[in-house]
Structures are given as C-alpha cells and as structure tokens.
Amino acid sequence: MLDLGGFNNWLSFIPPAKLPVDAVSLMPLLKNDTTAVRNWVFSEQFQPVSNPKDWKTIRNIDYKLIDFDNGSQRFYNLTIDPLEQVDLLSQTLMTFNDTLNYNELCNALNTLVGAPLCSLQTTSILEGLNPHNSVLLVPNPANDEVQVVLEDMNQLSSVHITDVGGRTIHVTNLGSINTKPLPDGIYHLRISTLKGIFHRQLIVSH
C-alpha cells in the first residue's frame, strides 16, 4: 500500500531492531508486470461456519489452483486463459508444463496449511524433447532419483541444485541424481550444457 501511494523508501523508516522484514512489494503484480516478486500468492475465503463453497487459492505468475472446502479443485493457465474458462483438471491430458506447475502449487499449498489438501501428479515426457523444451527432469516429482534428460547427454556440463532459500545443496556433472537425501520440497536446478544454461524446478516427494 505504501508503494502504491508513492512512498517508496518506507523500509528506511523501520527501526534496525525490527529488521529484517519479510515484505515484498506487490506493485509488479498490480501493474501486471512479468517480474516475479514471490514464487506464489495465497488467498482464502472462509466463514465462521464452514461452507462447502469456501476456498483456498494459490497462484504463481502463470497458473492458479483453487481448492474448495467440498474437496473439488480447479486449475487454470492464466497466461492463455485469463478469464478462467478452461479448467485444466477437467482435460483428458495436461501438458508436462501444466503438471509441473500444478505440483509446484499443490506442494506449496500443502506446506502452507499443514494438511494434504491435494495430491501431486506424476509427470512423464508428455511433450517430448523439442527446441522449446530441450531439457527435462524425469520423473518430476522425484522420490529416490531424477534424470536430467537432454537430446545429447554428452553436452551436459554441470547441474547445480539449490533450495528455496538459494542455498546450494548439490553439484554434479552426472545426469542421474540421487534425491533420497533431499527433504520433501521444491528445488531449483541450474543445468549448464554446451548449448547454454537452463533452469528447471524439481519437486521432491518421498
């Protein structure tokens, strides 16, 4: 709200004893900017007496997941369907990217509320390797092991794995990664190849 009112240096008025402050400006979202200020945004509608129409919703920059108290869910790709007319969960087959984003939001929602409101979906190589999707993680979510799949595995240079806090967890030059030691959660993979650097999200679920 302070940013919206043009008061941009509000952080400098907070006493040092109160720092750090876990606050991020939402102005990019209000301006429909493509800059991500958080991995996701959560909201909830509830009443003193539980109502089946109450809901919890969580979204990232492209997708939105709604979990109703009656047990039903809806999932939308806001980039191509901003009016939320096509529920992806009603489709016969979601794309690899749809499933990856559903799992990311599902895992975040479960962690946030401390209850298994939704179940992760197993992904497979649905889209195949193509120029727009030349690096895949299979399976994703991963339990014991994940494979980094390239068109030519000889082009793999390194894989850096970091957690949501940005801490480096593991570095390897192998395409097969043991995920048994990793706690459940979402990880970022920086995959360096001879063709360039690719970024992928991995969900670990034991």
C-alpha positions in Angstrom: 0.0 0.0 0.0 2.9 2.3 0.8 4.4 1.7 -2.7 1.0 2.3 -4.3 0.9 5.7 -2.5 4.3 6.6 -3.9 6.1 6.1 -0.5 9.0 4.0 -1.9 11.6 4.4 0.8 9.4 3.1 3.6 11.9 0.4 4.5 14.4 3.0 5.7 11.9 4.1 8.4 11.8 0.7 10.1 13.9 0.6 13.3 17.0 -1.6 13.0 15.8 -3.8 15.9 12.7 -4.7 13.8 14.8 -5.9 10.8 14.8 -8.0 8.7 11.3 -7.5 7.4 9.7 -10.2 5.3 7.9 -7.8 2.9 8.0 -7.7 -0.8 6.3 -5.0 -3.0 3.3 -6.2 -4.9 3.4 -3.3 -7.3 4.7 -5.6 -10.2 1.5 -7.7 -9.8 -0.8 -4.7 -9.6 0.9 -3.3 -12.8 0.6 -6.8 -14.5 4.4 -6.8 -14.7 6.1 -10.1 -15.6 8.7 -9.7 -12.8 8.0 -12.3 -10.1 8.2 -10.9 -6.6 7.3 -14.1 -4.9 7.1 -17.8 -6.0 3.4 -17.8 -5.3 0.5 -15.7 -3.8 -2.1 -17.2 -1.4 -5.6 -16.1 -0.5 -8.6 -17.7 1.3 -12.3 -17.2 1.7 -13.9 -18.7 4.9 -16.8 -18.2 7.2 -17.3 -18.8 11.0 -19.4 -21.8 10.0 -17.7 -24.0 7.4 -19.3 -23.7 3.9 -18.6 -26.1 1.0 -18.2 -23.0 -1.2 -15.3 -21.7 0.8 -11.9 -22.0 -0.8 -8.2 -21.6 -0.7 -6.3 -20.4 -3.8 -2.7 -20.2 -4.7 -1.1 -18.9 -7.9 2.2 -18.2 -9.5 2.9 -15.9 -12.4 1.2 -18.3 -14.9 -1.1 -20.7 -13.1 -3.8 -20.7 -10.5 -5.0 -23.5 -8.3 -8.3 -23.3 -6.3 -9.1 -25.8 -3.6 -12.7 -25.8 -2.4 -13.8 -27.0 1.1 -16.1 -29.5 -0.6 -13.0 -31.3 -1.9 -13.2 -30.2 -5.5 -10.4 -28.3 -7.3 -9.9 -26.0 -10.4 -6.7 -25.2 -12.1 -6.1 -22.6 -14.8 -3.4 -21.3 -17.0 -3.8 -17.6 -16.5 -1.4 -16.6 -19.3 -3.5 -18.2 -22.1 -6.8 -18.2 -20.2 -7.1 -15.0 -18.1 -10.9 -15.3 -17.7 -10.5 -18.8 -16.2 -12.8 -20.6 -18.6 -10.9 -23.8 -19.1 -10.3 -25.9 -16.0 -7.2 -27.9 -16.8 -8.1 -30.6 -14.3 -11.2 -31.4 -16.5 -8.9 -32.1 -19.5 -8.1 -35.6 -20.6 -4.3 -34.9 -20.5 -2.4 -31.9 -19.1 0.8 -30.9 -20.7 4.2 -31.6 -19.0 4.4 -27.9 -18.0 0.8 -27.9 -16.7 1.5 -30.8 -14.5 4.8 -29.4 -13.3 3.1 -26.1 -12.2 0.2 -28.0 -10.6 2.6 -30.0 -8.5 4.5 -26.8 -7.5 1.4 -25.1 -6.3 0.0 -28.2 -4.7 3.1 -28.8 -2.7 3.3 -25.1 -1.6 -0.4 -25.2 -0.6 0.0 -28.4 1.4 3.1 -27.0 3.2 1.4 -23.7 3.9 -1.8 -25.1 5.5 -0.1 -28.1 7.1 -2.5 -30.6 5.6 -2.6 -32.7 2.4 -5.3 -30.7 0.5 -4.2 -32.1 -2.9 -2.1 -34.9 -4.3 0.9 -34.5 -6.5 0.5 -35.8 -10.0 3.2 -37.9 -11.7 4.7 -36.3 -14.8 6.1 -38.1 -17.8 7.7 -37.0 -21.0 4.4 -35.8 -22.4 5.7 -33.1 -24.8 8.9 -34.9 -25.8 12.1 -33.2 -26.4 11.8 -30.3 -28.8 13.6 -27.0 -29.4 11.3 -25.3 -26.8 11.7 -28.0 -24.2 15.2 -29.4 -24.7 15.9 -30.3 -21.1 13.5 -32.4 -19.0 13.6 -33.8 -15.4 12.1 -37.3 -15.2 10.3 -38.2 -13.0 9.1 -35.0 -11.5 8.1 -35.2 -8.7 11.0 -37.4 -7.8 11.3 -39.9 -4.9 14.6 -41.7 -5.0 16.2 -40.4 -8.2 15.7 -37.9 -11.0 17.2 -38.0 -14.5 18.2 -34.9 -16.4 17.3 -35.7 -20.0 19.0 -34.0 -22.9 18.9 -34.6 -26.6 22.6 -35.3 -26.3 23.8 -36.2 -22.8 27.4 -35.6 -23.8 26.6 -31.9 -23.8 25.8 -31.9 -20.1 28.4 -29.8 -18.2 27.0 -29.4 -14.7 23.9 -29.4 -12.5 23.6 -27.0 -9.6 20.8 -27.7 -7.1 19.6 -25.0 -4.7 16.8 -24.9 -2.2 14.1 -22.3 -1.9 16.4 -20.2 0.2 19.0 -20.1 -2.5 21.5 -22.4 -0.7 23.5 -24.8 -2.9 22.5 -28.3 -2.0 24.4 -30.4 -4.5 26.6 -30.0 -7.6 27.2 -32.8 -10.1 28.1 -33.4 -13.8 26.0 -36.5 -14.0 22.5 -36.8 -15.5 21.3 -39.2 -12.7 20.8 -37.5 -9.4 20.1 -39.3 -6.1 17.2 -37.5 -4.4 16.9 -39.8 -1.3 18.9 -37.4 1.0 16.8 -34.4 0.0 13.8 -33.4 2.2 10.4 -33.0 0.5 10.1 -29.7 -1.2 10.8 -27.6 -4.3 14.4 -27.2 -5.7 15.9 -25.1 -8.4 18.2 -26.8 -10.9 20.7 -24.7 -12.9 21.7 -27.0 -15.8 24.7 -26.0 -17.8 25.2 -27.5 -21.2 27.3 -26.8 -24.3 24.1 -25.2 -25.8 23.6 -22.8 -22.8 22.2 -22.7 -19.3 18.7 -24.0 -18.5 16.7 -23.5 -15.3 14.2 -26.1 -14.1 12.2 -26.7 -10.9 12.3 -30.1 -9.2 9.7 -31.4 -6.7 11.0 -34.0 -4.3 8.2 -36.0 -2.6 9.1 -39.2 -0.7 
